[in-house]
Amino acid sequence: MLPPILLEPLTVERLTVAIADLPSSLVGIKLTQLSDLHYDGLRLSEELLTDAIAASNHENPDLVLLTGDYITDKPDTVGDLAKRLKSLKSGAGIYAVLGNHDYCYPNAKTQVIEALTSIGINVLWNEIATPFGHQLPIVGLADFWSRDFNPKPIMSQLSPQIPRIVLSHNPDSAAILQQWRVDLQLSGHTHGGHVNIPGFGPAPILIDELRRYMPKSLHPWLPFVKTCSKVVKNWQWAQGWHQIKQNQLYVNRGLGTYFPGRLFCPPEVTVITLTNH
């Protein structure tokens, strides 16, 4: 495991999201979101996973939504993860999308989907689910970096008058999704930036700004500049709620931890209550 000094205790983030045209019967429904578990024996402790599952169950959610990166590289740990996730409780089911780490290793995508499906988790890869009926569909997109990311055919199936929730692992997809109605996009991927600078925000924003104005010859001397620039383009969306034109985006900080660890950026379970405008 990572040294304890690099870890922070779990937090439960709560927010209320207003959705236009939300049927009165769905006002007040509660969603929980978990993301970026990276269950590989290195980046997520058993204690933190237990706490996250318990926190979600404590809310008695109507729906549990998982937004990707269940593994890091080899998929050989996903079976054990599925055994742990089997204790997640949800009134209307559990829905998941995959992250970039879930398909980058040979056969990983198939094994991850099979493991999650075996415990009743509905994995969506360019699919629409209707756990609450057709009044509030759940759209699960293929990962932004995959060759299958193509939201037009799936989004075009929905009438603009129908509210919807979109699951998309990488928040950069929000830039493309602006051309469709997205009442709430749930993403992860960034781990919140891992390090937050009080009064400024995620450290990668500062690193990215320095990268823009520094000569390329100096980039090798700036720690993590190459890594940060590859993770996402829009670090301003690294965590929390964002209004992107008419759409809403929420980015979960995730549970797994990479080097150098977390600082003022604790792992997160998100609790979202839906209301109407």
Sequence and secondary structure as in RCSB ss.txt:
>XXXX:A:sequence
MLPPILLEPLTVERLTVAIADLPSSLVGIKLTQLSDLHYDGLRLSEELLTDAIAASNHENPDLVLLTGDYITDKP
DTVGDLAKRLKSLKSGAGIYAVLGNHDYCYPNAKTQVIEALTSIGINVLWNEIATPFGHQLPIVGLADFWSRDFN
PKPIMSQLSPQIPRIVLSHNPDSAAILQQWRVDLQLSGHTHGGHVNIPGFGPAPILIDELRRYMPKSLHPWLPFV
KTCSKVVKNWQWAQGWHQIKQNQLYVNRGLGTYFPGRLFCPPEVTVITLTNH
>XXXX:A:secstr
   GGG    EEEEEEEEETT  GGGTT EEEEE    TTTTSS HHHHHHHHHHHHHT  SEEEEES   SS G
GGHHHHHHHHTT   SS EEEE  GGGTSSTTHHHHHHHHHHHTT EE SSEEE TT TTS EEE   TTSTT  
HHHHHTTS TTS  EEE SSTTHHHHGGGS  SEEEE SSGGGSBEETTTEEHHHHHHHHHHHS GGGGGGSTTH
HHHHHH S GGGSSEEEEETTEEEEE   S   TT  BS   EEEEEEEEE 
